[in-house]
Amino acid sequence: MKYTVILEFSQDDGAYLVNVPAFPEVHTYGETVEDATANAREALELAIEMYLDEGRRLPDDPAIVVEIAS
């Protein structure tokens, strides 16, 4: 299953903050895109494992991604 992962650079934190719309409890960050992506993968895997261990249904991905180039 695929889930949308949003990386947003925070000037205040000096890092990429990670948001996963399908799993609101998943929050992480990384100093680089690569670190943030790796941390997101790990956090998402842990969330999925938690859902399955608790017998919960995995959520659908509610995100709609639109890229607009300027």
Protein Blocks (a to p, Z undefined) as FASTA:
>chain_A
ZZdddddddfklopacdddfklmmbccddfbfklmmmmmmmmmmmmmmmmmmnopacddd
fbdcddddZZ
